[in-house]
Amino acid sequence: MENPFDFIEFRLDADKKLLYGKWLRDVNNAEYQSGLKYTYELIKDNAITRWLQNSTHLSPRALEDQKWVAEDFGLMLTQSPIKYIATVVPANSLHYPVLLSLREKAYRIFGKTKFMEIFETEEEALAWLIPNMQFYRLPAKILVPNTNHTL
């Protein structure tokens, strides 16, 4: 299995129940699913309620990935403590309309039990995830692989 730490940077703020993930490069289908499955494990294991995912380096996903995210990954998230998901992607990116479509499909399938918004900057995303904390900064420490953690 792919090592998600090769293509995603993770930061965790346990006090705010916030997980930050940033795709470091574009990924193939297997890496994409592996990265999101590992993200889910971090969400579940750390009782995360807020997730900021920076996807500026991703290209639009293939239909297979879109279906998997909206249905399978969406179902996984409904069984997790996550409440708010903020995705960062430039509005002029081809990925932006795909994410809007995925959000609407997930809302139709699972209802609005989890909330997802799309932003152009991390600052806008953080302002939505953690209101009234205008000077909030992400933790400086980047998570490193836990060799005892398996998927």
Number of C-alpha atoms within 10 A of each C-alpha: 7 12 12 20 15 13 17 24 17 22 19 22 17 12 7 12 16 26 25 22 21 19 21 16 14 16 17 14 13 11 18 20 18 17 22 16 16 18 20 20 17 16 22 17 11 16 16 23 19 22 24 25 22 24 21 20 17 19 15 17 19 12 10 9 18 18 16 14 22 21 17 12 18 20 15 14 19 15 10 17 17 22 17 19 20 22 23 22 22 16 13 9 15 14 18 22 14 15 20 14 13 18 20 14 18 21 17 11 13 15 12 14 12 18 14 19 16 22 19 17 15 18 15 14 22 23 14 16 21 14 10 9 11 11 8 12 10 14 14 9 10 13 11 10 12 7 6 5 9 7 8
